[in-house]
Amino acid sequence: MLDHAARRGTSQHARPILVVALVVFAAGIAAAGLFATVGSTNGMGFYAASSLLGLMWGVYGTWVFLTQAGTDQINAVVNVHDQPGTVPAA
């Protein structure tokens, strides 16, 4: 939710690398679940790799949120102040 909120004003399209990360993450967790369902511990590698991917994805989303949240509104206000003869909306 926060990642979507941070990008709401910048782009309406999902970045392809993030879609791939989501698919790989979900597939890894599903594969680990399938191995666990059968009673095998061989799926722990899938779970570990997916967990690391999820952690990196979370850090990236946090970084985007902290660095880009609200920047479009700030830039819009600054641009309105820079143009002569315009009155900024309150």
SVG drawing of the C-alpha trace seen along z (x, -y; Angstrom):
<svg xmlns="http://www.w3.org/2000/svg" viewBox="-7 -38 25 74">
<polyline fill="none" stroke="black" stroke-width="0.4" points="0.0,0.0 2.7,-2.5 4.7,-1.7 1.6,-2.4 1.0,-5.6 4.6,-6.8 4.3,-6.3 0.7,-7.4 1.7,-10.7 4.8,-9.6 3.5,-6.7 0.4,-4.7 2.2,-1.8 4.0,1.0 7.7,1.3 8.5,4.6 11.3,5.5 8.9,5.1 6.3,7.4 9.0,10.0 10.1,9.7 6.5,10.2 6.1,13.3 9.4,14.8 8.6,14.1 5.2,15.7 6.5,18.7 9.2,19.3 6.8,19.3 4.4,21.5 7.2,24.0 8.3,24.1 4.7,24.7 4.4,27.5 7.5,29.2 6.3,28.7 2.9,30.2 4.6,33.4 6.6,33.6 10.0,32.8 12.5,30.2 14.1,29.7 11.9,26.6 13.7,24.6 16.0,23.1 13.1,21.7 11.7,20.2 15.1,18.7 15.6,17.2 12.1,15.8 12.5,14.4 15.7,12.5 13.9,11.2 11.0,10.1 13.4,8.3 15.1,6.5 11.7,5.6 10.6,4.1 13.8,2.1 13.3,0.8 9.7,-0.1 10.6,-1.9 13.4,-3.8 11.0,-4.9 8.4,-6.0 10.8,-8.0 12.5,-9.7 9.6,-10.3 6.4,-10.5 4.8,-13.9 7.5,-15.2 5.0,-15.7 2.8,-17.9 5.8,-19.9 7.1,-20.2 3.7,-21.3 3.5,-24.1 7.1,-25.2 6.3,-25.3 3.2,-27.4 5.2,-29.9 7.8,-30.2 5.3,-31.2 4.4,-34.9 0.8,-35.9 -0.4,-32.6 -2.0,-32.3 -1.4,-29.0 -4.4,-27.1 -4.7,-26.9"/>
</svg>
